[in-house]
Amino acid sequence: MLRRVLLAASASKRVHQIIMAAPFTRDVVARFVAGDTADDVLRVTQRLQADGLLVTIDYLGEDTVDPGQAAAVTDEYVRLLGRLGAAGLASDGRAEVSVKPTAVGLDLREHGEKTATENITRICAAASAAGTTVTLDMEDHSRVDATLRILAQVRQEFPDLGCVIQSYLRRSPEDCEALAFAGSRVRLCKGAYGAPEGAAFANRAEIDRSYARCLRVLLNGEGYPMFATHDPRLVDIAGGRAVAAGRSPVSFEYQMLYGIRPAEQLRLAGGGARVRVYVPYGNDWYGYLVRRLAERPANLVFFGRSLASRG
Ligand SMILES: Cc1cc2nc3c(=O)[nH]c(=O)nc-3n(C[C@H](O)[C@H](O)[C@H](O)COP(=O)(O)OP(=O)(O)OC[C@H]3O[C@@H](n4cnc5c(N)ncnc54)[C@H](O)[C@@H]3O)c2cc1C
């Protein structure tokens, strides 16, 4: 309930202005975001890799309706991948990138899907040159079909392009079936956006059951599943089902967000699992921050404490 209220409130211009302008917001952002610049994210990537973790980097931004902005975001990814490659951080996919289709043009009024497809192809070419991969983030339910079409199109040239499936959508077990083929990289998460009840489960237990169902489909298939969750029960279920499906520890991975359950990330990696941390950077962090607050209202307490400590 609170989650839905927060996601709805975040669309208000006034709420946006208040959160962006509040000085204490910076403390909260610093917990979840590597910093404003590529230098910041390269430093964090180096540190995480030194701890035995893999990384996926997100250049923050979404919902752009400006072709120039979509091109600028694409350029930033291409530059970042060049720097990752030059620094030796990208080899064997140790650091890859995550891209939101609406950040690179999907929402443009004219030729949005075509532009996003072209921009994602450019990013995939840069990733391939650096020795790594790209994963398409999944945004709200109205973008799923277009995102999967872009995936299919770009995979013809770059078959290691991955995507995200969200277990809160009722359609997702079927999408997992369709994507459980050899070479397919699928990140499974619960879903961080609001969605109408016809399209999505509203109840946590149903979302978790759907996650377990999708997880089984992916592990029994031939692709490379990436379990993006901090939920201890689902992490255990994934580990147990992987063993039951005869999967080796290098044939799937766990993924968690930067700043969330870091000790658990290290524990899993220390036990021999592949663990990837999703690290955002850039100054367009508003939408990302609101989703982190909405999925865990306790984070609002952290927010409140920062406020109180500033007087
Ligand atoms: C690598 C990665 C990529 C993602 N990509 C997408 C995407 O493309 N599209 C999309 O819709 N969603 C994406 N998400 C977000 C995801 O859908 C969930 O909203 C988010 O992961 C919280 O769900 P959970 O599975 O961790 O379980 P929850 O039941 O929400 O949380 C389980 C436990 O994790 C901890 N936790 C969870 N969230 C937080 C938080 N914000 N702050 C502090 N602790 C927390 C708490 O201990 C909590 O009890 C991604 C998540 C990850 C990890």
The ligand as an ORCA input file, in Angstrom:
! r2SCAN-3c Opt
* xyz 0 1
  C      20.532     -6.583     -9.910
  C      19.142     -6.072     -9.874
  C      18.581     -5.563    -11.026
  C      17.259     -5.128    -11.026
  N      16.688     -4.716    -12.189
  C      15.375     -4.429    -12.207
  C      14.694     -4.155    -13.423
  O      15.281     -4.153    -14.505
  N      13.366     -3.880    -13.379
  C      12.683     -3.875    -12.195
  O      11.461     -3.662    -12.219
  N      13.289     -4.111    -11.013
  C      14.617     -4.388    -10.999
  N      15.224     -4.660     -9.802
  C      14.513     -4.388     -8.521
  C      13.669     -5.561     -8.088
  O      12.579     -5.720     -8.966
  C      13.125     -5.374     -6.664
  O      12.343     -4.229     -6.594
  C      14.197     -5.274     -5.600
  O      15.265     -6.126     -5.865
  C      13.611     -5.637     -4.227
  O      13.100     -6.940     -4.250
  P      13.805     -8.201     -3.538
  O      13.751     -9.325     -4.489
  O      15.148     -7.832     -3.095
  O      12.855     -8.618     -2.370
  P      12.148     -7.804     -1.192
  O      11.116     -8.722     -0.641
  O      11.720     -6.447     -1.631
  O      13.315     -7.638     -0.146
  C      13.915     -8.724      0.537
  C      14.909     -8.154      1.549
  O      15.948     -7.454      0.858
  C      16.314     -6.277      1.522
  N      15.938     -5.130      0.662
  C      15.185     -5.157     -0.452
  N      15.077     -3.939     -1.017
  C      15.760     -3.122     -0.220
  C      16.033     -1.722     -0.273
  N      15.574     -0.940     -1.242
  N      16.781     -1.197      0.704
  C      17.276     -1.961      1.705
  N      17.055     -3.301      1.804
  C      16.319     -3.865      0.858
  C      15.572     -6.288      2.802
  O      16.364     -6.966      3.756
  C      14.342     -7.091      2.470
  O      13.741     -7.661      3.590
  C      16.520     -5.149     -9.798
  C      17.097     -5.671     -8.646
  C      18.380     -6.143     -8.671
  C      18.945     -6.732     -7.411
*
